[in-house]
Amino acid sequence: MDSSASGAHGLRASKAHATRVASRGGGSPWDLCDAEFPYQGAPRERMCFLLHYAQFAPSPYNTQPWLFRIQAAGIDILADHRRTLAHSDPMERQLWMGTGALVTALRLAGGHFGLRSRVRLLPPPEGLASLEFSPATGADNAGHSLFLTLPKRRRHVVAFDPEVPSGPLLAALAAHAQQAQAQLRYPSDALERDAVRAIVDDAFMRRLGDPDFCAELEDWLRDDAASSHDGIPQAGPPLGRARPEFGAPEWSDATGLASRAKRYIASSLSCARGCPVVAVLATVGDAAEDWLAAGSLLMELELIARASGVWLVEFNQAVELADLCTGLRERLELRGYPQTVIGLGYGAEVPPLPRRPLDEMLLPDHSPVFAMH
């Protein structure tokens, strides 16, 4: 079969599966049934099925800034620069970390279906990473456990319960990071904890006063959750009725948080302030490959936490602002470079965010990426 015929077959298979998924609940990846994996199908058909698991990966503001190209036995992950964030992610750290989470989702899915994966970086500016799959020789029990938790991951944005996650879980997360040659650093005392929380607080307050940041965030907040395929659905009071629970006088009246973006930042800050546990994830290096590895590790940490009923939330703006990032590194005496601040805690279940149809993200075979821009 030539490449064009194979491509058409793969797309038909992917669309047919999407139709079956849609019949179970709107085409959401959270409705996937692993029993439908096409073990006897062509390689491209298997890759198309695996791509549905890429939709479990988180991204800032739920931008889902990726394009995919299927190879003979692999998947190329490419940046969709129409969806990257110039003000909240100027170095594209979060793009790379989200890609790392996506790689983990695909790797876990491949392992579940008897495939091992090899990851390599792709050349910039559009290239991010490529996964090549081949038959696995043994079972990955740890990976299987994380795979089963994939449908449970969410972006937690509501209030935390005051209960602190167990010491053994926190120790297990730190040990897992150490095995990946990274550092998950919890504050060792009240002074360090207060210092980290003050830095996170400072980051949120600066973003409240940054009109470019707020305008960019506003573009990704959605009023109609039912019809959106990306962004963050909003369910709150009408504009002008929000009242902040904190802040300097400039935020103390009804107009101070009159935009959805400012209300969202205020809500996120309230979430951060109520988080029982904070920690900083650091890596030895601070380049694209380190961000990819950090994102991959963070996804694993989130799944380990979720398996115990604990939410993991990122407060990444404390790292995106250079002086605050330096403050974190110095205050905690980190050996490496901070990649994100995380919060851990219990809380109510939340619905999943919407996801883009894969048809919008899948490039034709051998298509140049610039044709999509």
Contacts in CASP RR format, 6 or more apart in sequence:
PFRMAT RR
TARGET T0000
AUTHOR 0000-0000-0000
METHOD contacts of the structure
MODEL  1
MDSSASGAHGLRASKAHATRVASRGGGSPWDLCDAEFPYQGAPRERMCFL
LHYAQFAPSPYNTQPWLFRIQAAGIDILADHRRTLAHSDPMERQLWMGTG
ALVTALRLAGGHFGLRSRVRLLPPPEGLASLEFSPATGADNAGHSLFLTL
PKRRRHVVAFDPEVPSGPLLAALAAHAQQAQAQLRYPSDALERDAVRAIV
DDAFMRRLGDPDFCAELEDWLRDDAASSHDGIPQAGPPLGRARPEFGAPE
WSDATGLASRAKRYIASSLSCARGCPVVAVLATVGDAAEDWLAAGSLLME
LELIARASGVWLVEFNQAVELADLCTGLRERLELRGYPQTVIGLGYGAEV
PPLPRRPLDEMLLPDHSPVFAMH
1 9 0 8 1.000
1 42 0 8 1.000
3 365 0 8 1.000
3 366 0 8 1.000
4 365 0 8 1.000
6 42 0 8 1.000
6 44 0 8 1.000
6 365 0 8 1.000
7 44 0 8 1.000
7 70 0 8 1.000
7 364 0 8 1.000
7 365 0 8 1.000
9 42 0 8 1.000
9 44 0 8 1.000
9 45 0 8 1.000
10 42 0 8 1.000
10 44 0 8 1.000
10 45 0 8 1.000
10 48 0 8 1.000
10 70 0 8 1.000
11 48 0 8 1.000
11 359 0 8 1.000
11 362 0 8 1.000
13 38 0 8 1.000
13 41 0 8 1.000
13 42 0 8 1.000
13 44 0 8 1.000
13 45 0 8 1.000
13 48 0 8 1.000
13 49 0 8 1.000
14 45 0 8 1.000
14 48 0 8 1.000
14 49 0 8 1.000
14 51 0 8 1.000
14 358 0 8 1.000
14 359 0 8 1.000
14 362 0 8 1.000
15 359 0 8 1.000
17 36 0 8 1.000
17 48 0 8 1.000
17 49 0 8 1.000
17 52 0 8 1.000
18 27 0 8 1.000
18 357 0 8 1.000
18 358 0 8 1.000
18 359 0 8 1.000
20 36 0 8 1.000
21 27 0 8 1.000
21 28 0 8 1.000
21 29 0 8 1.000
21 31 0 8 1.000
21 32 0 8 1.000
21 33 0 8 1.000
21 52 0 8 1.000
24 31 0 8 1.000
24 33 0 8 1.000
25 31 0 8 1.000
28 352 0 8 1.000
28 355 0 8 1.000
29 52 0 8 1.000
29 53 0 8 1.000
29 55 0 8 1.000
29 56 0 8 1.000
29 151 0 8 1.000
29 355 0 8 1.000
30 151 0 8 1.000
30 352 0 8 1.000
32 52 0 8 1.000
32 53 0 8 1.000
32 151 0 8 1.000
34 112 0 8 1.000
34 113 0 8 1.000
36 49 0 8 1.000
37 46 0 8 1.000
37 49 0 8 1.000
37 113 0 8 1.000
38 45 0 8 1.000
38 46 0 8 1.000
38 49 0 8 1.000
39 46 0 8 1.000
39 113 0 8 1.000
43 72 0 8 1.000
43 73 0 8 1.000
43 74 0 8 1.000
44 70 0 8 1.000
44 72 0 8 1.000
46 113 0 8 1.000
46 115 0 8 1.000
46 133 0 8 1.000
47 70 0 8 1.000
47 71 0 8 1.000
47 73 0 8 1.000
47 74 0 8 1.000
47 75 0 8 1.000
47 133 0 8 1.000
48 70 0 8 1.000
48 358 0 8 1.000
48 362 0 8 1.000
50 75 0 8 1.000
50 106 0 8 1.000
50 109 0 8 1.000
50 110 0 8 1.000
50 113 0 8 1.000
50 133 0 8 1.000
51 68 0 8 1.000
51 70 0 8 1.000
51 75 0 8 1.000
51 106 0 8 1.000
51 358 0 8 1.000
51 362 0 8 1.000
52 358 0 8 1.000
53 105 0 8 1.000
53 106 0 8 1.000
53 108 0 8 1.000
53 109 0 8 1.000
53 110 0 8 1.000
53 150 0 8 1.000
54 66 0 8 1.000
54 68 0 8 1.000
54 75 0 8 1.000
54 77 0 8 1.000
54 102 0 8 1.000
54 105 0 8 1.000
54 106 0 8 1.000
55 64 0 8 1.000
55 355 0 8 1.000
55 356 0 8 1.000
55 358 0 8 1.000
56 105 0 8 1.000
56 150 0 8 1.000
56 151 0 8 1.000
56 153 0 8 1.000
57 98 0 8 1.000
57 99 0 8 1.000
57 100 0 8 1.000
57 101 0 8 1.000
57 102 0 8 1.000
57 104 0 8 1.000
57 105 0 8 1.000
57 299 0 8 1.000
58 98 0 8 1.000
58 101 0 8 1.000
58 153 0 8 1.000
58 155 0 8 1.000
58 299 0 8 1.000
59 65 0 8 1.000
59 66 0 8 1.000
59 94 0 8 1.000
59 95 0 8 1.000
59 98 0 8 1.000
60 85 0 8 1.000
60 88 0 8 1.000
60 89 0 8 1.000
60 94 0 8 1.000
60 316 0 8 1.000
61 85 0 8 1.000
61 88 0 8 1.000
61 217 0 8 1.000
61 220 0 8 1.000
61 231 0 8 1.000
61 232 0 8 1.000
62 155 0 8 1.000
62 220 0 8 1.000
62 230 0 8 1.000
62 231 0 8 1.000
62 232 0 8 1.000
62 353 0 8 1.000
62 354 0 8 1.000
63 83 0 8 1.000
63 84 0 8 1.000
63 85 0 8 1.000
63 220 0 8 1.000
63 230 0 8 1.000
63 231 0 8 1.000
64 80 0 8 1.000
64 83 0 8 1.000
64 230 0 8 1.000
64 355 0 8 1.000
64 356 0 8 1.000
64 361 0 8 1.000
65 79 0 8 1.000
65 80 0 8 1.000
65 81 0 8 1.000
65 82 0 8 1.000
65 83 0 8 1.000
65 84 0 8 1.000
65 95 0 8 1.000
66 77 0 8 1.000
66 78 0 8 1.000
66 79 0 8 1.000
66 80 0 8 1.000
66 99 0 8 1.000
66 102 0 8 1.000
66 128 0 8 1.000
66 361 0 8 1.000
67 77 0 8 1.000
67 78 0 8 1.000
67 79 0 8 1.000
67 80 0 8 1.000
67 126 0 8 1.000
67 361 0 8 1.000
67 362 0 8 1.000
67 363 0 8 1.000
67 369 0 8 1.000
67 372 0 8 1.000
68 75 0 8 1.000
68 76 0 8 1.000
68 77 0 8 1.000
68 78 0 8 1.000
68 358 0 8 1.000
68 361 0 8 1.000
68 362 0 8 1.000
68 363 0 8 1.000
69 75 0 8 1.000
69 76 0 8 1.000
69 78 0 8 1.000
69 362 0 8 1.000
69 363 0 8 1.000
69 365 0 8 1.000
69 367 0 8 1.000
70 76 0 8 1.000
70 362 0 8 1.000
70 365 0 8 1.000
71 130 0 8 1.000
71 132 0 8 1.000
73 132 0 8 1.000
73 133 0 8 1.000
73 134 0 8 1.000
74 130 0 8 1.000
74 131 0 8 1.000
74 132 0 8 1.000
74 133 0 8 1.000
75 106 0 8 1.000
75 130 0 8 1.000
75 131 0 8 1.000
76 122 0 8 1.000
76 127 0 8 1.000
76 129 0 8 1.000
76 130 0 8 1.000
77 99 0 8 1.000
77 102 0 8 1.000
77 103 0 8 1.000
77 122 0 8 1.000
77 127 0 8 1.000
77 128 0 8 1.000
77 129 0 8 1.000
77 130 0 8 1.000
77 131 0 8 1.000
78 122 0 8 1.000
78 126 0 8 1.000
78 127 0 8 1.000
78 128 0 8 1.000
78 363 0 8 1.000
78 369 0 8 1.000
79 92 0 8 1.000
79 95 0 8 1.000
79 125 0 8 1.000
79 126 0 8 1.000
79 127 0 8 1.000
79 128 0 8 1.000
80 361 0 8 1.000
80 372 0 8 1.000
81 125 0 8 1.000
81 126 0 8 1.000
81 373 0 8 1.000
82 372 0 8 1.000
82 373 0 8 1.000
83 230 0 8 1.000
84 92 0 8 1.000
84 95 0 8 1.000
85 94 0 8 1.000
85 95 0 8 1.000
85 216 0 8 1.000
86 216 0 8 1.000
87 210 0 8 1.000
87 212 0 8 1.000
87 213 0 8 1.000
87 215 0 8 1.000
87 216 0 8 1.000
88 94 0 8 1.000
88 207 0 8 1.000
88 213 0 8 1.000
88 216 0 8 1.000
88 217 0 8 1.000
88 317 0 8 1.000
88 320 0 8 1.000
89 95 0 8 1.000
89 320 0 8 1.000
90 320 0 8 1.000
91 320 0 8 1.000
92 288 0 8 1.000
93 291 0 8 1.000
93 316 0 8 1.000
93 319 0 8 1.000
93 320 0 8 1.000
93 339 0 8 1.000
94 316 0 8 1.000
94 320 0 8 1.000
95 128 0 8 1.000
96 128 0 8 1.000
96 288 0 8 1.000
96 291 0 8 1.000
96 292 0 8 1.000
96 295 0 8 1.000
97 291 0 8 1.000
97 292 0 8 1.000
97 294 0 8 1.000
97 295 0 8 1.000
97 298 0 8 1.000
97 339 0 8 1.000
97 340 0 8 1.000
98 295 0 8 1.000
99 128 0 8 1.000
99 129 0 8 1.000
99 292 0 8 1.000
99 295 0 8 1.000
100 129 0 8 1.000
100 292 0 8 1.000
100 293 0 8 1.000
100 294 0 8 1.000
100 295 0 8 1.000
100 296 0 8 1.000
100 299 0 8 1.000
101 295 0 8 1.000
101 296 0 8 1.000
101 298 0 8 1.000
101 299 0 8 1.000
103 119 0 8 1.000
103 129 0 8 1.000
103 131 0 8 1.000
103 292 0 8 1.000
103 296 0 8 1.000
104 295 0 8 1.000
104 296 0 8 1.000
104 299 0 8 1.000
104 300 0 8 1.000
105 150 0 8 1.000
105 299 0 8 1.000
106 117 0 8 1.000
106 131 0 8 1.000
107 117 0 8 1.000
107 119 0 8 1.000
107 131 0 8 1.000
108 143 0 8 1.000
108 146 0 8 1.000
108 147 0 8 1.000
108 150 0 8 1.000
109 147 0 8 1.000
109 150 0 8 1.000
110 116 0 8 1.000
110 117 0 8 1.000
110 133 0 8 1.000
111 117 0 8 1.000
111 136 0 8 1.000
111 140 0 8 1.000
111 143 0 8 1.000
111 144 0 8 1.000
111 147 0 8 1.000
112 143 0 8 1.000
112 144 0 8 1.000
112 147 0 8 1.000
114 135 0 8 1.000
114 136 0 8 1.000
115 133 0 8 1.000
115 134 0 8 1.000
115 135 0 8 1.000
115 136 0 8 1.000
116 133 0 8 1.000
116 134 0 8 1.000
116 135 0 8 1.000
116 136 0 8 1.000
116 137 0 8 1.000
117 131 0 8 1.000
117 132 0 8 1.000
117 133 0 8 1.000
117 134 0 8 1.000
118 131 0 8 1.000
118 132 0 8 1.000
118 134 0 8 1.000
119 129 0 8 1.000
119 130 0 8 1.000
119 131 0 8 1.000
120 129 0 8 1.000
120 130 0 8 1.000
120 132 0 8 1.000
121 127 0 8 1.000
121 128 0 8 1.000
121 129 0 8 1.000
121 130 0 8 1.000
121 288 0 8 1.000
121 289 0 8 1.000
121 292 0 8 1.000
122 128 0 8 1.000
122 129 0 8 1.000
122 130 0 8 1.000
126 369 0 8 1.000
126 370 0 8 1.000
127 369 0 8 1.000
128 292 0 8 1.000
129 292 0 8 1.000
145 307 0 8 1.000
146 300 0 8 1.000
146 303 0 8 1.000
146 304 0 8 1.000
146 307 0 8 1.000
149 303 0 8 1.000
149 304 0 8 1.000
149 306 0 8 1.000
149 307 0 8 1.000
150 303 0 8 1.000
152 306 0 8 1.000
152 307 0 8 1.000
153 299 0 8 1.000
153 302 0 8 1.000
153 303 0 8 1.000
153 306 0 8 1.000
154 311 0 8 1.000
154 349 0 8 1.000
154 350 0 8 1.000
154 351 0 8 1.000
154 352 0 8 1.000
154 353 0 8 1.000
155 232 0 8 1.000
155 313 0 8 1.000
155 350 0 8 1.000
155 353 0 8 1.000
156 271 0 8 1.000
156 311 0 8 1.000
156 312 0 8 1.000
156 313 0 8 1.000
156 347 0 8 1.000
156 350 0 8 1.000
157 267 0 8 1.000
157 268 0 8 1.000
157 271 0 8 1.000
157 313 0 8 1.000
157 350 0 8 1.000
158 271 0 8 1.000
158 347 0 8 1.000
158 348 0 8 1.000
158 350 0 8 1.000
159 270 0 8 1.000
159 271 0 8 1.000
159 274 0 8 1.000
159 347 0 8 1.000
159 348 0 8 1.000
160 271 0 8 1.000
160 274 0 8 1.000
160 275 0 8 1.000
160 276 0 8 1.000
160 311 0 8 1.000
160 345 0 8 1.000
160 346 0 8 1.000
160 347 0 8 1.000
161 276 0 8 1.000
161 345 0 8 1.000
161 346 0 8 1.000
161 347 0 8 1.000
162 276 0 8 1.000
163 276 0 8 1.000
163 345 0 8 1.000
163 346 0 8 1.000
164 276 0 8 1.000
164 277 0 8 1.000
164 345 0 8 1.000
165 276 0 8 1.000
165 277 0 8 1.000
165 305 0 8 1.000
165 308 0 8 1.000
165 310 0 8 1.000
165 344 0 8 1.000
165 345 0 8 1.000
165 346 0 8 1.000
166 308 0 8 1.000
169 304 0 8 1.000
169 305 0 8 1.000
169 308 0 8 1.000
169 310 0 8 1.000
170 186 0 8 1.000
170 277 0 8 1.000
170 344 0 8 1.000
172 304 0 8 1.000
173 184 0 8 1.000
173 279 0 8 1.000
173 301 0 8 1.000
173 304 0 8 1.000
173 305 0 8 1.000
173 344 0 8 1.000
174 184 0 8 1.000
174 186 0 8 1.000
176 184 0 8 1.000
176 297 0 8 1.000
176 300 0 8 1.000
176 301 0 8 1.000
176 304 0 8 1.000
177 183 0 8 1.000
177 184 0 8 1.000
177 281 0 8 1.000
177 297 0 8 1.000
177 301 0 8 1.000
178 184 0 8 1.000
180 293 0 8 1.000
180 297 0 8 1.000
180 300 0 8 1.000
181 283 0 8 1.000
181 284 0 8 1.000
182 281 0 8 1.000
182 282 0 8 1.000
182 283 0 8 1.000
182 284 0 8 1.000
182 293 0 8 1.000
182 294 0 8 1.000
182 297 0 8 1.000
183 281 0 8 1.000
183 282 0 8 1.000
183 283 0 8 1.000
183 334 0 8 1.000
183 335 0 8 1.000
183 336 0 8 1.000
184 279 0 8 1.000
184 280 0 8 1.000
184 281 0 8 1.000
184 301 0 8 1.000
185 279 0 8 1.000
185 280 0 8 1.000
185 281 0 8 1.000
185 282 0 8 1.000
185 332 0 8 1.000
185 334 0 8 1.000
186 277 0 8 1.000
186 278 0 8 1.000
186 279 0 8 1.000
187 193 0 8 1.000
187 195 0 8 1.000
187 196 0 8 1.000
187 278 0 8 1.000
187 279 0 8 1.000
187 332 0 8 1.000
192 331 0 8 1.000
192 332 0 8 1.000
193 278 0 8 1.000
195 331 0 8 1.000
196 278 0 8 1.000
196 280 0 8 1.000
196 328 0 8 1.000
196 331 0 8 1.000
196 332 0 8 1.000
196 341 0 8 1.000
197 272 0 8 1.000
197 273 0 8 1.000
197 278 0 8 1.000
199 318 0 8 1.000
199 324 0 8 1.000
199 327 0 8 1.000
199 328 0 8 1.000
199 331 0 8 1.000
199 341 0 8 1.000
200 272 0 8 1.000
200 278 0 8 1.000
200 315 0 8 1.000
200 318 0 8 1.000
200 341 0 8 1.000
201 269 0 8 1.000
201 272 0 8 1.000
201 273 0 8 1.000
202 318 0 8 1.000
202 324 0 8 1.000
203 315 0 8 1.000
203 317 0 8 1.000
203 318 0 8 1.000
203 320 0 8 1.000
203 321 0 8 1.000
203 324 0 8 1.000
204 265 0 8 1.000
204 268 0 8 1.000
204 269 0 8 1.000
204 272 0 8 1.000
204 315 0 8 1.000
204 317 0 8 1.000
205 247 0 8 1.000
205 248 0 8 1.000
205 269 0 8 1.000
206 317 0 8 1.000
206 321 0 8 1.000
207 213 0 8 1.000
207 214 0 8 1.000
207 265 0 8 1.000
207 317 0 8 1.000
208 214 0 8 1.000
208 251 0 8 1.000
208 262 0 8 1.000
208 265 0 8 1.000
208 266 0 8 1.000
214 259 0 8 1.000
214 261 0 8 1.000
214 262 0 8 1.000
214 265 0 8 1.000
215 261 0 8 1.000
217 261 0 8 1.000
217 264 0 8 1.000
217 265 0 8 1.000
218 259 0 8 1.000
218 260 0 8 1.000
218 261 0 8 1.000
220 230 0 8 1.000
220 231 0 8 1.000
220 232 0 8 1.000
221 231 0 8 1.000
221 232 0 8 1.000
221 234 0 8 1.000
221 260 0 8 1.000
221 261 0 8 1.000
221 264 0 8 1.000
222 228 0 8 1.000
222 230 0 8 1.000
222 231 0 8 1.000
222 232 0 8 1.000
222 233 0 8 1.000
222 234 0 8 1.000
222 354 0 8 1.000
223 233 0 8 1.000
223 234 0 8 1.000
224 233 0 8 1.000
225 233 0 8 1.000
225 234 0 8 1.000
225 235 0 8 1.000
225 354 0 8 1.000
228 354 0 8 1.000
229 354 0 8 1.000
229 355 0 8 1.000
229 356 0 8 1.000
229 357 0 8 1.000
229 360 0 8 1.000
230 354 0 8 1.000
230 355 0 8 1.000
230 356 0 8 1.000
231 353 0 8 1.000
231 354 0 8 1.000
232 264 0 8 1.000
232 353 0 8 1.000
233 353 0 8 1.000
233 354 0 8 1.000
234 260 0 8 1.000
234 264 0 8 1.000
236 263 0 8 1.000
239 258 0 8 1.000
239 259 0 8 1.000
239 260 0 8 1.000
240 254 0 8 1.000
240 255 0 8 1.000
240 257 0 8 1.000
240 258 0 8 1.000
241 254 0 8 1.000
242 254 0 8 1.000
242 257 0 8 1.000
242 258 0 8 1.000
242 263 0 8 1.000
242 266 0 8 1.000
243 254 0 8 1.000
243 257 0 8 1.000
244 251 0 8 1.000
244 252 0 8 1.000
244 256 0 8 1.000
244 257 0 8 1.000
244 266 0 8 1.000
245 266 0 8 1.000
245 270 0 8 1.000
246 266 0 8 1.000
246 269 0 8 1.000
246 270 0 8 1.000
246 273 0 8 1.000
250 256 0 8 1.000
251 257 0 8 1.000
251 266 0 8 1.000
256 262 0 8 1.000
257 263 0 8 1.000
257 266 0 8 1.000
268 315 0 8 1.000
271 313 0 8 1.000
272 313 0 8 1.000
272 315 0 8 1.000
272 343 0 8 1.000
275 313 0 8 1.000
275 343 0 8 1.000
275 344 0 8 1.000
275 345 0 8 1.000
276 344 0 8 1.000
276 345 0 8 1.000
276 346 0 8 1.000
277 343 0 8 1.000
277 344 0 8 1.000
277 345 0 8 1.000
278 315 0 8 1.000
278 341 0 8 1.000
278 342 0 8 1.000
278 343 0 8 1.000
278 344 0 8 1.000
279 341 0 8 1.000
279 342 0 8 1.000
279 343 0 8 1.000
279 344 0 8 1.000
280 328 0 8 1.000
280 332 0 8 1.000
280 334 0 8 1.000
280 338 0 8 1.000
280 340 0 8 1.000
280 341 0 8 1.000
280 342 0 8 1.000
281 294 0 8 1.000
281 297 0 8 1.000
281 298 0 8 1.000
281 301 0 8 1.000
281 338 0 8 1.000
281 339 0 8 1.000
281 340 0 8 1.000
281 341 0 8 1.000
281 342 0 8 1.000
282 329 0 8 1.000
282 334 0 8 1.000
282 335 0 8 1.000
282 336 0 8 1.000
282 337 0 8 1.000
282 338 0 8 1.000
282 339 0 8 1.000
283 290 0 8 1.000
283 293 0 8 1.000
283 294 0 8 1.000
283 336 0 8 1.000
283 337 0 8 1.000
283 339 0 8 1.000
284 290 0 8 1.000
284 335 0 8 1.000
284 336 0 8 1.000
284 337 0 8 1.000
285 336 0 8 1.000
285 337 0 8 1.000
286 336 0 8 1.000
286 337 0 8 1.000
290 337 0 8 1.000
290 339 0 8 1.000
291 339 0 8 1.000
294 339 0 8 1.000
294 340 0 8 1.000
295 339 0 8 1.000
298 312 0 8 1.000
298 314 0 8 1.000
298 339 0 8 1.000
298 340 0 8 1.000
298 342 0 8 1.000
301 312 0 8 1.000
301 342 0 8 1.000
302 312 0 8 1.000
305 311 0 8 1.000
305 312 0 8 1.000
305 344 0 8 1.000
306 312 0 8 1.000
309 346 0 8 1.000
310 344 0 8 1.000
310 345 0 8 1.000
310 346 0 8 1.000
311 344 0 8 1.000
311 345 0 8 1.000
311 346 0 8 1.000
311 347 0 8 1.000
312 342 0 8 1.000
312 343 0 8 1.000
312 344 0 8 1.000
313 342 0 8 1.000
313 343 0 8 1.000
313 344 0 8 1.000
314 340 0 8 1.000
314 341 0 8 1.000
314 342 0 8 1.000
314 343 0 8 1.000
315 340 0 8 1.000
315 341 0 8 1.000
315 342 0 8 1.000
315 343 0 8 1.000
316 340 0 8 1.000
316 341 0 8 1.000
318 324 0 8 1.000
318 325 0 8 1.000
318 328 0 8 1.000
318 338 0 8 1.000
318 341 0 8 1.000
319 325 0 8 1.000
319 328 0 8 1.000
319 338 0 8 1.000
319 339 0 8 1.000
319 340 0 8 1.000
319 341 0 8 1.000
325 337 0 8 1.000
325 338 0 8 1.000
328 334 0 8 1.000
328 338 0 8 1.000
328 341 0 8 1.000
329 336 0 8 1.000
329 337 0 8 1.000
329 338 0 8 1.000
363 369 0 8 1.000
363 372 0 8 1.000
END
